C-alpha cells in the first residue's frame, strides 16, 4: 500500500485527495494546508491525518510519495523538501514562475534520484491520448498544423489572477505542454498577441484574458493556441491535427449526446461545465500512472523537464507580447 501525503487542500487538492483515498493501491496518510480548517475537513472526510506543517508530513517515515497541490509559490520549496527526504513527487503545474528556480529544483531532484511527475492531466484524457497516438503513428502523415482551443467558462477571482503568474504561465501552460507533446518536438519560435475583452479588472490586475499564440518548430510545423477566460457555452477543449494524409480532431465532451430537433432548430447539450467534470477520468488515469511510476512499472510521462519546457514557452509568449515580435526559444 503506497502511503501518500497531500500538500494543499484547495480545489485541485480535493480532487487528488479523493482519488488517492479511493485507489485500492494507495492510502492518503496526510493532508496539510496553511488553512488548518480546510486541511482538517478534507482529512476527516478521507480518513487521513491533518496539519499545517508540510515538512512533518513529508518527513513521516511511512510516507513514500508526496502530492503537491498547494499554491504555486510553494511548489519549489515542497519539491526540494520531498526530494531531500527521498520521497516520490507529484506536483501540479507550474513548478515555479521562475525558470532559474525551476532549474534549481531540477538539479535537486536529479541529485536525489527520486521519481517526479508534473500534473499535466490533459495528456491522460482518452480522446487527447488517442489523437496523440494517431499523430505519432503516422495516421495523418507528416504533421503540418496543430490547432489547440482552450476556453474557460468564466474567469477566476481577481485575487487569484493577481498571484497566478498570468494567463500564459497559469492557463496556457497546459496547452504549451500539449503542443510539444503532440508535435513531438519543442517549438523554436513563439509569437503572442492578447487583449482584455472579458473583464477590465483582469487588465487592472496586470493580466490578459484573451490570447492567441503561434508556435513554429525546426521542422516547419506550425501550432496555434487560442485561449479565453470566458466561454458562455461551457468548457471549450478541442484539438485539431492536420497532416499530409488527413486530419484528426478531438472535440468537446457533453453530458449526453441526445439532441432535440424541431421547428426552432436542432439543440444539444453544452460542453461539460469545467475542468472538474471534463477531466474527471483523466485525473484518475494520471494518478494510476504516478503510482505505476513509483512502483517502477513505468517512467513518468510528464517529467520535470516537460514542466520546464512548458514554462519556457510561456516565458517566450510573455516576451513576445511585450515586444510585439516573434521570440526564439
N, C-alpha and C positions, 0 to 999 in steps of 0.2 A: 504494500500500500504506500503510494507516494504522498508524503505529507507536505503540504504547501502553505506558505504564509502569503496572505494577500495584503498588499500595502495600498491603501486608498479604498474608501467605502462610498465613493460617489457613484454616478450613473454607470460608468464603464466598470467600476469595481464590483458593483452589484451584479452585473451580467456575468463577469468571470467568476465571482464568488459562488453564485448559484450553480454555474456549470461545473465548477470543481467539486462542490458538495454533492452534486448528483452523479458524478462519474464513479463507476464501480471500482476503478483502479486508483482513485485519489482520495485524499482526506484533507479538508480545509482545517488546518490546525490553528491558524491565527488570522484575525482581521485587525489591522491597525489603521488609524486615521488621526489627524490632528484634532478632529472633532470627535471627542470621546463618545458622545451620544450616538453619532452615526455609526461608529465602529461597533458599539455595544448592541445596537439594534440589529445590524446585519449579522453579527456573530451569534447573537441569541437565536435568530431565525434559522441559522445554518449549522448550529451545534459546534461553534468554534470558540476559542479564547479571544478576548478583545483587549485592546490597549491603545495608547497613544505613542508608545516607544517602538518605532520600527526596528531599531537596532536589536532590541531584546528579542523580537520575533525572528529576525533574520539569523541571529546567532544561536537560536534554540537548536540543540543538537539533533532533535527529532525532525526538524525541517530540512528537507532535501532540495526544495525548489522555492523560488520567490516569484510572485506575480506582482509587478509594479504597475499600479493603476492610479497613482497619486498625481498631483498637479505637475505640469511639465517642468517647472523649476526645481523639482526634487528628484527627477529621474536619474540624473548623472550621479548624484550622491548615493542614491539607493543601489544603483548598478555596481558602484565601486565597493560599497559595503558588502553586498551579496557575493561579488567575485572574490573578495579577500576572505570571505567566510567559506569559500568553496562550494557555494550553492548554485544550482542551475537557475537561469534567469529568463523570465518572460517579461518584456517591458512594452507598454503601449507607446505608440509614436507621439511626438518625436523624442529622440534620445535627449536632445537639448536644442536650444535655439542658436547655439554657437558651434560652428564646425571645429574650432580649436578644442572646445570642451568634449565634443564627441570623439575626437582623436585621442584625447586623454583616456576616455572610457574604453575605447578600442584597445589601447595598449594595456590597460589594467586587466581586461577580460582575457586577452591573449596570454598575458603573463600567468594568470591564474589557471588557464586551460579549462575553464568551465563552459558548459553549454549555454548559449544565449540566443534568444529568438525575439524578433521585433513584431509587434502586433499590427501587421498589415493584413487584417482579416479578409479583405476583398479577394485575395489570392485563393482563399478557401471556399469561395462561393462556387457552387456546382456549375452554373452557367458560364462564369468567367473562366473557370478552370478548363471547361470543355473548349471554349474559344481559344484559350492559350494553347491547348494541346493541338487543336486543328491548325493553328498558325505554325507551330513548331514542327508538326509532322509534314508540312508542305501541302496541306489540303488546298490552299488558295495560291499556291505557287510562291513567287517572291513577294513578300510583303512590301507594299508601296506607300500606303497611307493608313493611319490609325486615328480614329476619332473617339474621344472619351468625353461623355457628357455626365456631369455630376452636379445636381442641384438639390439643395436642402429645401424642405417645405417652408422653413422660416428661419430667420437669424437667431443666434443665441443671445442671451442677455448682454447688454453693453459692458457690464462688469467682466464678463468672460472675454469679450472682444479685446479689452484693454490689456489682458495678460496672456492672450493666446499666441502671440508672436506673429499674428497677421494671417490673412487668408491663404497665402502661398505655403506658409510653414505649418499651418494648423489643419486646413481643409484640403487644399490641393495636393498636399504631400502624399495622400493616398493615391491620387491619380498619377503623380510622378513615378511612384513605385510601380503601378500597374503598367504604365507606358514602357518603362525599362524592361519589365518582366516579359511583356508580350513581344516587344521588339527584339529581345534577346541581345541587346547592346545598349550601352549608355549613350544617351544623346550628347552631342558635342556642341550644339548651339541652341540657345533659348531666346525667344522674343516674346515679351509680355505686354499686354495692354489691359487697362482696367478702368472702372468707373464706380461712382457711388450712385446707384439707381434705386436701391431698396429702402434705405433708411439713412437720412442725413446725419443721424447721431453716430453711425458707424464711421463716417468720414471725420467727424469731430474727434472721434477716439483714435484717429490716425490710421484707419484701415480702409480697405475697399470691400465691396460686396458683390461685384460683378466683374469677372475676368475671363480673358481668353489668352491662351499661351500656345505658341507654335514651337515645336522642337524638331531638330534635324539631326540625323545620325551620320556617321562617317560613310556608311553605305549609300546614303542619299534618301533613305526612308524618312517620311515626314509624319509627325504626330500633332494632333490638335486637341487641346483640353479646354472645355467650356465649363465654367463654374458660376453658380449664382447662389446667394443666400436665401432666395425665395422662389418657390415653385408652387403656385396656388393649387395645383392638382395632386401634390404629393411628392414623395422622394423619387427623384428622377435619376436613374442609374443605368446608363446604356453604353455599349461599346460596339464600334464597327471597325472591322479589319478588312481592308481591300487589297487584293493582290493580283498578280498576273493571270491567275486561273479562276478567280472568283472572289466572293465576299463572305465573311462570317459576321453575324450580328447577335449580340446578347441584349435582350430587351428588358423592360421593367417587369417586376413581379406584381401580380394583383392578388387580392384575397380569393377571388374565384373568376372563372372565365365566362360566366353567364352574361349574355347581352340581351337587351330589350330592343326590339325593332318595332317601330310604329310610325304613325304619320309625322310626328315631330322629328324623327331621325333614329339613329341606332346608338344606344347608350350602353357602356360597360363600366366596370369598376375602375376607380382611380388606382394608381400605383400604391403599394403599401406605404404607410404614412412616413416612417422614418427608419433610421438605421437599426433600431432595436428590433423592429419587425422584419425588415428587409434582409438583415444579415444574421438572424437568429441561428439558423442551421450552420452558417459559416463559422460563427464563434465556437460552436461545439466541435466542429471539424478541426478548427485551429487548436483547441485545447488537446484533442486527441493526438494531433501531430506533435505538439510540445511534449506530451507525456512519452510518446514513442521516441523522441529525441533524447530525453533524459534517460530512458531505459536502454539507449544505444541501438534502437531499432531503425532509426532514421537520422538524417542530418537536417538541421534547420533550413526550411525553405525560405525563411525570411531572416537573414542574418543581420548582425550589427553593421556589416558592410553595406547591406541593402538600405538600412536606415540612414547611413551616412550619405549614400548616393542620392537618395530622395531629398535629403536636406540640401545637398549641393545644388540640385536642380532648383529647389525653392529659392536658395540664395541668388542664383543666377537670374531667376524671374524677378526678384526684388530689384536687382541691379538694372535689369533691362527696363523695368517700369520707370525707374528713376531717370535713366539716361535716354530712353526712347529709341534705343538701338539694340540689335541682337547682341547677346553676350556669349562668348566662348566658355565652355565648361572644361 
